[in-house]
Amino acid sequence: TSYGSYSGAVPNEKITWEKLDITTPKFIVESDATIVAPLIFAYVLGQ
């Protein structure tokens, strides 16, 4: 399963590789990009 992150790794695994800091907020969104991307883009663009 890929979560859209670096090489499909979950946030806790990336901490062990020192790609993320222990204090970095961690989120996993399990959805389709065609659903989530427009919502994120609208939020970022302030629409």
mmCIF entry with sequence, helices, sheets and N, C-alpha, C, O atoms, coordinates in Angstrom:
data_MODEL
# 
_entry.id   MODEL 
# 
_entity.id                         1 
_entity.type                       polymer 
_entity.pdbx_number_of_molecules   1 
# 
_entity_poly.entity_id                      1 
_entity_poly.type                           'polypeptide(L)' 
_entity_poly.nstd_linkage                   no 
_entity_poly.nstd_monomer                   no 
_entity_poly.pdbx_seq_one_letter_code       TSYGSYSGAVPNEKITWEKLDITTPKFIVESDATIVAPLIFAYVLGQ 
_entity_poly.pdbx_seq_one_letter_code_can   TSYGSYSGAVPNEKITWEKLDITTPKFIVESDATIVAPLIFAYVLGQ 
_entity_poly.pdbx_strand_id                 A 
# 
loop_
_entity_poly_seq.entity_id 
_entity_poly_seq.num 
_entity_poly_seq.mon_id 
_entity_poly_seq.hetero 
1 1  THR n 
1 2  SER n 
1 3  TYR n 
1 4  GLY n 
1 5  SER n 
1 6  TYR n 
1 7  SER n 
1 8  GLY n 
1 9  ALA n 
1 10 VAL n 
1 11 PRO n 
1 12 ASN n 
1 13 GLU n 
1 14 LYS n 
1 15 ILE n 
1 16 THR n 
1 17 TRP n 
1 18 GLU n 
1 19 LYS n 
1 20 LEU n 
1 21 ASP n 
1 22 ILE n 
1 23 THR n 
1 24 THR n 
1 25 PRO n 
1 26 LYS n 
1 27 PHE n 
1 28 ILE n 
1 29 VAL n 
1 30 GLU n 
1 31 SER n 
1 32 ASP n 
1 33 ALA n 
1 34 THR n 
1 35 ILE n 
1 36 VAL n 
1 37 ALA n 
1 38 PRO n 
1 39 LEU n 
1 40 ILE n 
1 41 PHE n 
1 42 ALA n 
1 43 TYR n 
1 44 VAL n 
1 45 LEU n 
1 46 GLY n 
1 47 GLN n 
# 
_struct_asym.id          A 
_struct_asym.entity_id   1 
# 
loop_
_struct_conf.conf_type_id 
_struct_conf.id 
_struct_conf.pdbx_PDB_helix_id 
_struct_conf.beg_label_comp_id 
_struct_conf.beg_label_asym_id 
_struct_conf.beg_label_seq_id 
_struct_conf.pdbx_beg_PDB_ins_code 
_struct_conf.end_label_comp_id 
_struct_conf.end_label_asym_id 
_struct_conf.end_label_seq_id 
_struct_conf.pdbx_end_PDB_ins_code 
_struct_conf.beg_auth_comp_id 
_struct_conf.beg_auth_asym_id 
_struct_conf.beg_auth_seq_id 
_struct_conf.end_auth_comp_id 
_struct_conf.end_auth_asym_id 
_struct_conf.end_auth_seq_id 
_struct_conf.pdbx_PDB_helix_class 
_struct_conf.details 
_struct_conf.pdbx_PDB_helix_length 
HELX_P HELX_P1 AA1 TYR A 6  ? GLY A 8  ? TYR A 6  GLY A 8  5 ? 3  
HELX_P HELX_P2 AA2 PRO A 11 ? THR A 16 ? PRO A 11 THR A 16 1 ? 6  
HELX_P HELX_P3 AA3 ALA A 33 ? LEU A 45 ? ALA A 33 LEU A 45 1 ? 13 
# 
_struct_conf_type.id          HELX_P 
_struct_conf_type.criteria    ? 
_struct_conf_type.reference   ? 
# 
loop_
_atom_site.group_PDB 
_atom_site.id 
_atom_site.type_symbol 
_atom_site.label_atom_id 
_atom_site.label_alt_id 
_atom_site.label_comp_id 
_atom_site.label_asym_id 
_atom_site.label_entity_id 
_atom_site.label_seq_id 
_atom_site.pdbx_PDB_ins_code 
_atom_site.Cartn_x 
_atom_site.Cartn_y 
_atom_site.Cartn_z 
_atom_site.occupancy 
_atom_site.B_iso_or_equiv 
_atom_site.pdbx_formal_charge 
_atom_site.auth_seq_id 
_atom_site.auth_comp_id 
_atom_site.auth_asym_id 
_atom_site.auth_atom_id 
_atom_site.pdbx_PDB_model_num 
ATOM 1   N N  . THR A 1 1  ? 0.839   -1.181 0.000  1.00 0.00 ? 1  THR A N  1 
ATOM 2   C CA . THR A 1 1  ? 0.000   0.000  0.000  1.00 0.00 ? 1  THR A CA 1 
ATOM 3   C C  . THR A 1 1  ? 0.879   1.237  0.000  1.00 0.00 ? 1  THR A C  1 
ATOM 4   O O  . THR A 1 1  ? 1.849   1.322  0.753  1.00 0.00 ? 1  THR A O  1 
ATOM 5   N N  . SER A 1 2  ? 0.539   2.180  -0.836 1.00 0.00 ? 2  SER A N  1 
ATOM 6   C CA . SER A 1 2  ? 1.276   3.444  -0.879 1.00 0.00 ? 2  SER A CA 1 
ATOM 7   C C  . SER A 1 2  ? 0.402   4.535  -0.289 1.00 0.00 ? 2  SER A C  1 
ATOM 8   O O  . SER A 1 2  ? -0.795  4.600  -0.568 1.00 0.00 ? 2  SER A O  1 
ATOM 9   N N  . TYR A 1 3  ? 0.993   5.378  0.514  1.00 0.00 ? 3  TYR A N  1 
ATOM 10  C CA . TYR A 1 3  ? 0.265   6.481  1.127  1.00 0.00 ? 3  TYR A CA 1 
ATOM 11  C C  . TYR A 1 3  ? 0.656   7.817  0.512  1.00 0.00 ? 3  TYR A C  1 
ATOM 12  O O  . TYR A 1 3  ? 0.420   8.863  1.117  1.00 0.00 ? 3  TYR A O  1 
ATOM 13  N N  . GLY A 1 4  ? 1.248   7.804  -0.674 1.00 0.00 ? 4  GLY A N  1 
ATOM 14  C CA . GLY A 1 4  ? 1.610   9.044  -1.343 1.00 0.00 ? 4  GLY A CA 1 
ATOM 15  C C  . GLY A 1 4  ? 2.783   9.750  -0.708 1.00 0.00 ? 4  GLY A C  1 
ATOM 16  O O  . GLY A 1 4  ? 2.991   10.941 -0.940 1.00 0.00 ? 4  GLY A O  1 
ATOM 17  N N  . SER A 1 5  ? 3.549   9.039  0.085  1.00 0.00 ? 5  SER A N  1 
ATOM 18  C CA . SER A 1 5  ? 4.702   9.642  0.746  1.00 0.00 ? 5  SER A CA 1 
ATOM 19  C C  . SER A 1 5  ? 5.974   9.116  0.105  1.00 0.00 ? 5  SER A C  1 
ATOM 20  O O  . SER A 1 5  ? 5.915   8.310  -0.823 1.00 0.00 ? 5  SER A O  1 
ATOM 21  N N  . TYR A 1 6  ? 7.112   9.562  0.588  1.00 0.00 ? 6  TYR A N  1 
ATOM 22  C CA . TYR A 1 6  ? 8.388   9.109  0.039  1.00 0.00 ? 6  TYR A CA 1 
ATOM 23  C C  . TYR A 1 6  ? 8.456   7.596  0.076  1.00 0.00 ? 6  TYR A C  1 
ATOM 24  O O  . TYR A 1 6  ? 8.411   7.000  1.152  1.00 0.00 ? 6  TYR A O  1 
ATOM 25  N N  . SER A 1 7  ? 8.561   6.976  -1.068 1.00 0.00 ? 7  SER A N  1 
ATOM 26  C CA . SER A 1 7  ? 8.666   5.522  -1.234 1.00 0.00 ? 7  SER A CA 1 
ATOM 27  C C  . SER A 1 7  ? 7.553   4.759  -0.521 1.00 0.00 ? 7  SER A C  1 
ATOM 28  O O  . SER A 1 7  ? 7.729   3.589  -0.182 1.00 0.00 ? 7  SER A O  1 
ATOM 29  N N  . GLY A 1 8  ? 6.431   5.394  -0.294 1.00 0.00 ? 8  GLY A N  1 
ATOM 30  C CA . GLY A 1 8  ? 5.309   4.727  0.347  1.00 0.00 ? 8  GLY A CA 1 
ATOM 31  C C  . GLY A 1 8  ? 5.457   4.529  1.841  1.00 0.00 ? 8  GLY A C  1 
ATOM 32  O O  . GLY A 1 8  ? 4.662   3.815  2.452  1.00 0.00 ? 8  GLY A O  1 
ATOM 33  N N  . ALA A 1 9  ? 6.457   5.145  2.437  1.00 0.00 ? 9  ALA A N  1 
ATOM 34  C CA . ALA A 1 9  ? 6.702   4.970  3.872  1.00 0.00 ? 9  ALA A CA 1 
ATOM 35  C C  . ALA A 1 9  ? 5.744   5.826  4.693  1.00 0.00 ? 9  ALA A C  1 
ATOM 36  O O  . ALA A 1 9  ? 5.400   6.945  4.315  1.00 0.00 ? 9  ALA A O  1 
ATOM 37  N N  . VAL A 1 10 ? 5.327   5.272  5.817  1.00 0.00 ? 10 VAL A N  1 
ATOM 38  C CA . VAL A 1 10 ? 4.484   6.045  6.733  1.00 0.00 ? 10 VAL A CA 1 
ATOM 39  C C  . VAL A 1 10 ? 5.361   7.021  7.514  1.00 0.00 ? 10 VAL A C  1 
ATOM 40  O O  . VAL A 1 10 ? 6.572   6.817  7.599  1.00 0.00 ? 10 VAL A O  1 
ATOM 41  N N  . PRO A 1 11 ? 4.776   8.082  8.089  1.00 0.00 ? 11 PRO A N  1 
ATOM 42  C CA . PRO A 1 11 ? 5.579   9.099  8.783  1.00 0.00 ? 11 PRO A CA 1 
ATOM 43  C C  . PRO A 1 11 ? 6.524   8.548  9.848  1.00 0.00 ? 11 PRO A C  1 
ATOM 44  O O  . PRO A 1 11 ? 7.669   8.993  9.940  1.00 0.00 ? 11 PRO A O  1 
ATOM 45  N N  . ASN A 1 12 ? 6.069   7.592  10.653 1.00 0.00 ? 12 ASN A N  1 
ATOM 46  C CA . ASN A 1 12 ? 6.947   7.066  11.707 1.00 0.00 ? 12 ASN A CA 1 
ATOM 47  C C  . ASN A 1 12 ? 8.190   6.393  11.138 1.00 0.00 ? 12 ASN A C  1 
ATOM 48  O O  . ASN A 1 12 ? 9.260   6.453  11.743 1.00 0.00 ? 12 ASN A O  1 
ATOM 49  N N  . GLU A 1 13 ? 8.057   5.758  9.992  1.00 0.00 ? 13 GLU A N  1 
ATOM 50  C CA . GLU A 1 13 ? 9.217   5.125  9.363  1.00 0.00 ? 13 GLU A CA 1 
ATOM 51  C C  . GLU A 1 13 ? 10.192  6.178  8.843  1.00 0.00 ? 13 GLU A C  1 
ATOM 52  O O  . GLU A 1 13 ? 11.407  5.993  8.907  1.00 0.00 ? 13 GLU A O  1 
ATOM 53  N N  . LYS A 1 14 ? 9.651   7.290  8.324  1.00 0.00 ? 14 LYS A N  1 
ATOM 54  C CA . LYS A 1 14 ? 10.523  8.358  7.819  1.00 0.00 ? 14 LYS A CA 1 
ATOM 55  C C  . LYS A 1 14 ? 11.319  9.012  8.942  1.00 0.00 ? 14 LYS A C  1 
ATOM 56  O O  . LYS A 1 14 ? 12.408  9.531  8.701  1.00 0.00 ? 14 LYS A O  1 
ATOM 57  N N  . ILE A 1 15 ? 10.796  8.996  10.158 1.00 0.00 ? 15 ILE A N  1 
ATOM 58  C CA . ILE A 1 15 ? 11.543  9.526  11.305 1.00 0.00 ? 15 ILE A CA 1 
ATOM 59  C C  . ILE A 1 15 ? 12.802  8.694  11.518 1.00 0.00 ? 15 ILE A C  1 
ATOM 60  O O  . ILE A 1 15 ? 13.865  9.239  11.817 1.00 0.00 ? 15 ILE A O  1 
ATOM 61  N N  . THR A 1 16 ? 12.688  7.375  11.364 1.00 0.00 ? 16 THR A N  1 
ATOM 62  C CA . THR A 1 16 ? 13.866  6.523  11.558 1.00 0.00 ? 16 THR A CA 1 
ATOM 63  C C  . THR A 1 16 ? 14.917  6.765  10.489 1.00 0.00 ? 16 THR A C  1 
ATOM 64  O O  . THR A 1 16 ? 16.098  6.504  10.718 1.00 0.00 ? 16 THR A O  1 
ATOM 65  N N  . TRP A 1 17 ? 14.511  7.258  9.323  1.00 0.00 ? 17 TRP A N  1 
ATOM 66  C CA . TRP A 1 17 ? 15.459  7.572  8.248  1.00 0.00 ? 17 TRP A CA 1 
ATOM 67  C C  . TRP A 1 17 ? 15.976  8.998  8.365  1.00 0.00 ? 17 TRP A C  1 
ATOM 68  O O  . TRP A 1 17 ? 16.805  9.427  7.562  1.00 0.00 ? 17 TRP A O  1 
ATOM 69  N N  . GLU A 1 18 ? 15.491  9.738  9.363  1.00 0.00 ? 18 GLU A N  1 
ATOM 70  C CA . GLU A 1 18 ? 15.824  11.148 9.576  1.00 0.00 ? 18 GLU A CA 1 
ATOM 71  C C  . GLU A 1 18 ? 15.337  12.036 8.431  1.00 0.00 ? 18 GLU A C  1 
ATOM 72  O O  . GLU A 1 18 ? 15.943  13.066 8.136  1.00 0.00 ? 18 GLU A O  1 
ATOM 73  N N  . LYS A 1 19 ? 14.236  11.629 7.787  1.00 0.00 ? 19 LYS A N  1 
ATOM 74  C CA . LYS A 1 19 ? 13.589  12.451 6.767  1.00 0.00 ? 19 LYS A CA 1 
ATOM 75  C C  . LYS A 1 19 ? 12.576  13.396 7.410  1.00 0.00 ? 19 LYS A C  1 
ATOM 76  O O  . LYS A 1 19 ? 12.250  14.443 6.849  1.00 0.00 ? 19 LYS A O  1 
ATOM 77  N N  . LEU A 1 20 ? 12.082  13.023 8.587  1.00 0.00 ? 20 LEU A N  1 
ATOM 78  C CA . LEU A 1 20 ? 11.180  13.855 9.372  1.00 0.00 ? 20 LEU A CA 1 
ATOM 79  C C  . LEU A 1 20 ? 11.716  13.939 10.788 1.00 0.00 ? 20 LEU A C  1 
ATOM 80  O O  . LEU A 1 20 ? 12.385  13.026 11.272 1.00 0.00 ? 20 LEU A O  1 
ATOM 81  N N  . ASP A 1 21 ? 11.410  15.047 11.443 1.00 0.00 ? 21 ASP A N  1 
ATOM 82  C CA . ASP A 1 21 ? 11.779  15.215 12.842 1.00 0.00 ? 21 ASP A CA 1 
ATOM 83  C C  . ASP A 1 21 ? 10.689  14.593 13.716 1.00 0.00 ? 21 ASP A C  1 
ATOM 84  O O  . ASP A 1 21 ? 9.540   14.469 13.292 1.00 0.00 ? 21 ASP A O  1 
ATOM 85  N N  . ILE A 1 22 ? 11.047  14.214 14.907 1.00 0.00 ? 22 ILE A N  1 
ATOM 86  C CA . ILE A 1 22 ? 10.096  13.600 15.841 1.00 0.00 ? 22 ILE A CA 1 
ATOM 87  C C  . ILE A 1 22 ? 8.932   14.546 16.160 1.00 0.00 ? 22 ILE A C  1 
ATOM 88  O O  . ILE A 1 22 ? 7.841   14.085 16.499 1.00 0.00 ? 22 ILE A O  1 
ATOM 89  N N  . THR A 1 23 ? 9.153   15.868 16.054 1.00 0.00 ? 23 THR A N  1 
ATOM 90  C CA . THR A 1 23 ? 8.107   16.851 16.368 1.00 0.00 ? 23 THR A CA 1 
ATOM 91  C C  . THR A 1 23 ? 7.263   17.236 15.152 1.00 0.00 ? 23 THR A C  1 
ATOM 92  O O  . THR A 1 23 ? 6.347   18.049 15.274 1.00 0.00 ? 23 THR A O  1 
ATOM 93  N N  . THR A 1 24 ? 7.556   16.668 13.985 1.00 0.00 ? 24 THR A N  1 
ATOM 94  C CA . THR A 1 24 ? 6.794   16.973 12.777 1.00 0.00 ? 24 THR A CA 1 
ATOM 95  C C  . THR A 1 24 ? 5.377   16.414 12.903 1.00 0.00 ? 24 THR A C  1 
ATOM 96  O O  . THR A 1 24 ? 5.209   15.246 13.255 1.00 0.00 ? 24 THR A O  1 
ATOM 97  N N  . PRO A 1 25 ? 4.343   17.235 12.617 1.00 0.00 ? 25 PRO A N  1 
ATOM 98  C CA . PRO A 1 25 ? 2.979   16.701 12.640 1.00 0.00 ? 25 PRO A CA 1 
ATOM 99  C C  . PRO A 1 25 ? 2.845   15.580 11.606 1.00 0.00 ? 25 PRO A C  1 
ATOM 100 O O  . PRO A 1 25 ? 3.385   15.681 10.504 1.00 0.00 ? 25 PRO A O  1 
ATOM 101 N N  . LYS A 1 26 ? 2.131   14.522 11.961 1.00 0.00 ? 26 LYS A N  1 
ATOM 102 C CA . LYS A 1 26 ? 2.007   13.363 11.089 1.00 0.00 ? 26 LYS A CA 1 
ATOM 103 C C  . LYS A 1 26 ? 0.546   13.153 10.683 1.00 0.00 ? 26 LYS A C  1 
ATOM 104 O O  . LYS A 1 26 ? -0.340  13.072 11.534 1.00 0.00 ? 26 LYS A O  1 
ATOM 105 N N  . PHE A 1 27 ? 0.312   13.067 9.386  1.00 0.00 ? 27 PHE A N  1 
ATOM 106 C CA . PHE A 1 27 ? -1.030  12.838 8.867  1.00 0.00 ? 27 PHE A CA 1 
ATOM 107 C C  . PHE A 1 27 ? -0.973  11.782 7.779  1.00 0.00 ? 27 PHE A C  1 
ATOM 108 O O  . PHE A 1 27 ? -0.035  11.765 6.982  1.00 0.00 ? 27 PHE A O  1 
ATOM 109 N N  . ILE A 1 28 ? -1.944  10.919 7.736  1.00 0.00 ? 28 ILE A N  1 
ATOM 110 C CA . ILE A 1 28 ? -2.115  9.969  6.642  1.00 0.00 ? 28 ILE A CA 1 
ATOM 111 C C  . ILE A 1 28 ? -3.541  10.153 6.137  1.00 0.00 ? 28 ILE A C  1 
ATOM 112 O O  . ILE A 1 28 ? -4.501  9.966  6.884  1.00 0.00 ? 28 ILE A O  1 
ATOM 113 N N  . VAL A 1 29 ? -3.673  10.519 4.864  1.00 0.00 ? 29 VAL A N  1 
ATOM 114 C CA . VAL A 1 29 ? -4.982  10.692 4.251  1.00 0.00 ? 29 VAL A CA 1 
ATOM 115 C C  . VAL A 1 29 ? -5.176  9.551  3.266  1.00 0.00 ? 29 VAL A C  1 
ATOM 116 O O  . VAL A 1 29 ? -4.456  9.447  2.273  1.00 0.00 ? 29 VAL A O  1 
ATOM 117 N N  . GLU A 1 30 ? -6.150  8.700  3.547  1.00 0.00 ? 30 GLU A N  1 
ATOM 118 C CA . GLU A 1 30 ? -6.440  7.582  2.653  1.00 0.00 ? 30 GLU A CA 1 
ATOM 119 C C  . GLU A 1 30 ? -7.633  7.968  1.795  1.00 0.00 ? 30 GLU A C  1 
ATOM 120 O O  . GLU A 1 30 ? -8.781  7.873  2.229  1.00 0.00 ? 30 GLU A O  1 
ATOM 121 N N  . SER A 1 31 ? -7.349  8.404  0.571  1.00 0.00 ? 31 SER A N  1 
ATOM 122 C CA . SER A 1 31 ? -8.395  8.838  -0.334 1.00 0.00 ? 31 SER A CA 1 
ATOM 123 C C  . SER A 1 31 ? -7.845  8.851  -1.751 1.00 0.00 ? 31 SER A C  1 
ATOM 124 O O  . SER A 1 31 ? -6.667  8.576  -1.978 1.00 0.00 ? 31 SER A O  1 
ATOM 125 N N  . ASP A 1 32 ? -8.696  9.167  -2.678 1.00 0.00 ? 32 ASP A N  1 
ATOM 126 C CA . ASP A 1 32 ? -8.305  9.289  -4.073 1.00 0.00 ? 32 ASP A CA 1 
ATOM 127 C C  . ASP A 1 32 ? -7.937  10.745 -4.357 1.00 0.00 ? 32 ASP A C  1 
ATOM 128 O O  . ASP A 1 32 ? -8.596  11.662 -3.866 1.00 0.00 ? 32 ASP A O  1 
ATOM 129 N N  . ALA A 1 33 ? -6.890  10.954 -5.144 1.00 0.00 ? 33 ALA A N  1 
ATOM 130 C CA . ALA A 1 33 ? -6.419  12.312 -5.442 1.00 0.00 ? 33 ALA A CA 1 
ATOM 131 C C  . ALA A 1 33 ? -7.479  13.142 -6.158 1.00 0.00 ? 33 ALA A C  1 
ATOM 132 O O  . ALA A 1 33 ? -7.500  14.364 -6.007 1.00 0.00 ? 33 ALA A O  1 
ATOM 133 N N  . THR A 1 34 ? -8.356  12.512 -6.931 1.00 0.00 ? 34 THR A N  1 
ATOM 134 C CA . THR A 1 34 ? -9.385  13.273 -7.642 1.00 0.00 ? 34 THR A CA 1 
ATOM 135 C C  . THR A 1 34 ? -10.423 13.850 -6.687 1.00 0.00 ? 34 THR A C  1 
ATOM 136 O O  . THR A 1 34 ? -11.147 14.780 -7.041 1.00 0.00 ? 34 THR A O  1 
ATOM 137 N N  . ILE A 1 35 ? -10.497 13.307 -5.492 1.00 0.00 ? 35 ILE A N  1 
ATOM 138 C CA . ILE A 1 35 ? -11.410 13.831 -4.478 1.00 0.00 ? 35 ILE A CA 1 
ATOM 139 C C  . ILE A 1 35 ? -10.701 14.858 -3.604 1.00 0.00 ? 35 ILE A C  1 
ATOM 140 O O  . ILE A 1 35 ? -11.232 15.941 -3.360 1.00 0.00 ? 35 ILE A O  1 
ATOM 141 N N  . VAL A 1 36 ? -9.515  14.525 -3.137 1.00 0.00 ? 36 VAL A N  1 
ATOM 142 C CA . VAL A 1 36 ? -8.808  15.353 -2.167 1.00 0.00 ? 36 VAL A CA 1 
ATOM 143 C C  . VAL A 1 36 ? -8.119  16.558 -2.802 1.00 0.00 ? 36 VAL A C  1 
ATOM 144 O O  . VAL A 1 36 ? -8.151  17.651 -2.237 1.00 0.00 ? 36 VAL A O  1 
ATOM 145 N N  . ALA A 1 37 ? -7.501  16.379 -3.959 1.00 0.00 ? 37 ALA A N  1 
ATOM 146 C CA . ALA A 1 37 ? -6.732  17.465 -4.582 1.00 0.00 ? 37 ALA A CA 1 
ATOM 147 C C  . ALA A 1 37 ? -7.564  18.734 -4.797 1.00 0.00 ? 37 ALA A C  1 
ATOM 148 O O  . ALA A 1 37 ? -7.095  19.811 -4.431 1.00 0.00 ? 37 ALA A O  1 
ATOM 149 N N  . PRO A 1 38 ? -8.771  18.669 -5.367 1.00 0.00 ? 38 PRO A N  1 
ATOM 150 C CA . PRO A 1 38 ? -9.553  19.899 -5.531 1.00 0.00 ? 38 PRO A CA 1 
ATOM 151 C C  . PRO A 1 38 ? -9.868  20.597 -4.204 1.00 0.00 ? 38 PRO A C  1 
ATOM 152 O O  . PRO A 1 38 ? -9.911  21.826 -4.147 1.00 0.00 ? 38 PRO A O  1 
ATOM 153 N N  . LEU A 1 39 ? -10.086 19.830 -3.154 1.00 0.00 ? 39 LEU A N  1 
ATOM 154 C CA . LEU A 1 39 ? -10.359 20.430 -1.846 1.00 0.00 ? 39 LEU A CA 1 
ATOM 155 C C  . LEU A 1 39 ? -9.131  21.161 -1.312 1.00 0.00 ? 39 LEU A C  1 
ATOM 156 O O  . LEU A 1 39 ? -9.238  22.273 -0.796 1.00 0.00 ? 39 LEU A O  1 
ATOM 157 N N  . ILE A 1 40 ? -7.968  20.533 -1.438 1.00 0.00 ? 40 ILE A N  1 
ATOM 158 C CA . ILE A 1 40 ? -6.729  21.163 -0.977 1.00 0.00 ? 40 ILE A CA 1 
ATOM 159 C C  . ILE A 1 40 ? -6.424  22.400 -1.812 1.00 0.00 ? 40 ILE A C  1 
ATOM 160 O O  . ILE A 1 40 ? -6.075  23.445 -1.262 1.00 0.00 ? 40 ILE A O  1 
ATOM 161 N N  . PHE A 1 41 ? -6.551  22.295 -3.139 1.00 0.00 ? 41 PHE A N  1 
ATOM 162 C CA . PHE A 1 41 ? -6.262  23.436 -4.010 1.00 0.00 ? 41 PHE A CA 1 
ATOM 163 C C  . PHE A 1 41 ? -7.192  24.605 -3.710 1.00 0.00 ? 41 PHE A C  1 
ATOM 164 O O  . PHE A 1 41 ? -6.745  25.752 -3.668 1.00 0.00 ? 41 PHE A O  1 
ATOM 165 N N  . ALA A 1 42 ? -8.471  24.336 -3.503 1.00 0.00 ? 42 ALA A N  1 
ATOM 166 C CA . ALA A 1 42 ? -9.427  25.401 -3.189 1.00 0.00 ? 42 ALA A CA 1 
ATOM 167 C C  . ALA A 1 42 ? -9.066  26.075 -1.876 1.00 0.00 ? 42 ALA A C  1 
ATOM 168 O O  . ALA A 1 42 ? -9.158  27.297 -1.760 1.00 0.00 ? 42 ALA A O  1 
ATOM 169 N N  . TYR A 1 43 ? -8.657  25.295 -0.888 1.00 0.00 ? 43 TYR A N  1 
ATOM 170 C CA . TYR A 1 43 ? -8.262  25.862 0.401  1.00 0.00 ? 43 TYR A CA 1 
ATOM 171 C C  . TYR A 1 43 ? -7.020  26.731 0.252  1.00 0.00 ? 43 TYR A C  1 
ATOM 172 O O  . TYR A 1 43 ? -6.972  27.847 0.769  1.00 0.00 ? 43 TYR A O  1 
ATOM 173 N N  . VAL A 1 44 ? -6.017  26.220 -0.453 1.00 0.00 ? 44 VAL A N  1 
ATOM 174 C CA . VAL A 1 44 ? -4.759  26.958 -0.621 1.00 0.00 ? 44 VAL A CA 1 
ATOM 175 C C  . VAL A 1 44 ? -4.981  28.241 -1.415 1.00 0.00 ? 44 VAL A C  1 
ATOM 176 O O  . VAL A 1 44 ? -4.379  29.271 -1.108 1.00 0.00 ? 44 VAL A O  1 
ATOM 177 N N  . LEU A 1 45 ? -5.830  28.188 -2.421 1.00 0.00 ? 45 LEU A N  1 
ATOM 178 C CA . LEU A 1 45 ? -6.088  29.361 -3.251 1.00 0.00 ? 45 LEU A CA 1 
ATOM 179 C C  . LEU A 1 45 ? -7.121  30.297 -2.636 1.00 0.00 ? 45 LEU A C  1 
ATOM 180 O O  . LEU A 1 45 ? -7.387  31.367 -3.183 1.00 0.00 ? 45 LEU A O  1 
ATOM 181 N N  . GLY A 1 46 ? -7.701  29.911 -1.514 1.00 0.00 ? 46 GLY A N  1 
ATOM 182 C CA . GLY A 1 46 ? -8.639  30.769 -0.795 1.00 0.00 ? 46 GLY A CA 1 
ATOM 183 C C  . GLY A 1 46 ? -9.987  30.911 -1.463 1.00 0.00 ? 46 GLY A C  1 
ATOM 184 O O  . GLY A 1 46 ? -10.621 31.962 -1.363 1.00 0.00 ? 46 GLY A O  1 
ATOM 185 N N  . GLN A 1 47 ? -10.431 29.882 -2.136 1.00 0.00 ? 47 GLN A N  1 
ATOM 186 C CA . GLN A 1 47 ? -11.724 29.963 -2.834 1.00 0.00 ? 47 GLN A CA 1 
ATOM 187 C C  . GLN A 1 47 ? -12.771 29.214 -2.058 1.00 0.00 ? 47 GLN A C  1 
ATOM 188 O O  . GLN A 1 47 ? -13.928 29.160 -2.475 1.00 0.00 ? 47 GLN A O  1 
# 
